[in-house]
Amino acid sequence: MTVLGVDIGTSSSKGVLVGADGTVLATAVRPHAVSRPEPGHVEMEAALWWDEFASLARELAPPGTAVEAVGVSGMGPCVALADENDTPLHPAILYGVDTRATAQIARLDAELGPDAVLRRCGSLLSTQAVGPKIAWLAEHRPDVTARARRLYMAASFLVNRLTGAYVLDHHSASQSVPLYDSTARAWYRPWARRIAPDLELPPLRWPGETAGRVTARAAAATGLPPGIPVVTGTIDAWAEALSVGAQHTGDLMLMYGSTMFLINTVAERLLVPQLWSTVGALPGTRSLAGGMATSGVITDWLRELFGAPGHEALLAEAEASGPGARGLLMLPYFAGERTPVADPDARGMIAGLTPEHTRGDLYRAALEATAFGVRHNVEAMRAAGADIRRAVAVGGGTRGGLWTRIVSDVTGLEQEIRTVTLGASYGAAFLAASAVGDADIDAWNPVRERVRPQAGPRSCYDTRYDLYLRLYPATRDIGHALARAQRATPGTPPG
């Protein structure tokens, strides 16, 4: 058995061809960039998703390859509206990194009531929510919503192009606040009609269920065998969790990527305003999740400012800087912040700078800022009643060792790192394999190493973490004023 998994991410699309025992047979990547047409707007053309999928499929599985099933995942929740012929009408509005709909969030909060939204949907309205972004389009692009009949996200758009099916998975729907009732596990029609009266909401499936089969037309475009099953798929972070076996109650996945994402599998629905309570990727499961708006984005930004040296050199210099980054402290809110701050107008801060500080100190401060953000989210989860028994790390940031070690030292968490850290594309392949046979992720992807917290740096990090918690409220008003100035200044880099 051979399966194909493809994930559409923020900075690239990734594909993997996997054998029956989980062996990675081939991988491929298609880098891309988001569009930022205005401050706070982060978009991508849905047509690009399909073009990159087809390109990846042709490279990884040329004609004659015995692919038996296809799995997909993608960034989300997104808003890609299409007409009745499934033609996209507007660039897809991306997840919580797009902060354009703050006025619509405030209006819907006033109309529906935050407590009512939290009880029914599991999460508050935020920049992560789908409903306010549809409402923004209705107000600012009425020509689009007048013609819109269907709602897609990255994974469901690929499924449609591959099979002709119009479906969405339950997990992605549960992030479509306030359109989904997370207790009933169904669309909540009264609020859906209020926000998107002309949309035909997609039928709901679980991520591992078969959505349809590859059509002759899709086979011609991709080189895949016609008639093979395609699973429904889901949002990338949840596919990422499946890829490393973080699917049991008490498991916490830490995803090290352009953004940092945390998913704790919980026994029952936990409602906490600062976090997202969703249904899980597998039937019957529930999640308590958090997400930082930036993490790897900051280290990539610093690297570009430094003239694009190798990451290995920067990691070595950050290692030499030592715990506390020689007195530097960073707030990682470079694109606002999602959880637990929930402030789209928060801004990045670097405190303690002197002429003696080096690029290694700045790089170390960025890694530590992400670790402080992880600790902030973990403490919010535990305060909500989450039982975190095991942490599993995944993503490109697990390579090199320093970043994961800093996170363990700051949080006190031991982290498992599995043999395969490809992430969501591998999780999508696992879903595909599970749909056509028996697949055991622990056999596919065993533990390679464990990162244990060290006692030495803990005192320094506890002191820095206290300052980290104080720095945001101390600078919040200044950050908000600068965010307003950025929105009012043409050509200013968006937040």
Protein Blocks (a to p, Z undefined) as FASTA:
>chain_A
ZZddddddfkbccdddddfkopafbdcddddddddfbghiacddfklmmmmmmmmmmmmm
gghiacfbdcddddddddddddfkopafbdcdddfklcklmmmmmmmmmmnopmlmmmmn
opacdfkbmklmmmmmmmmmmmlmmmpcbdcdfklmmmmmmnopacddfklmmmmcckbc
fklopacfklmmmmmmmbccdddddfklcfbdcdfklmmmnopaehiacdebiafklmmm
mmnopabghiacddddfbdcdddddfbdcddfkbccdddfbehiacdddddfbfklmmmm
mmmmnoppafklmmmmmmmnoghiloiacdfklnopfbfnlpakbccddehiafkbcfkl
mmmmmmmmmmmmmmmmmmmmmmnopacfbdcdedjklgoolmmmmmmmmnopacdddfbl
nbmmlmmmmmmmmmnmccdfklmmccfbdcdddfklmmmmmmmmmmmmmmmmmmmmmmmm
mmmmmmmmghiacZZ
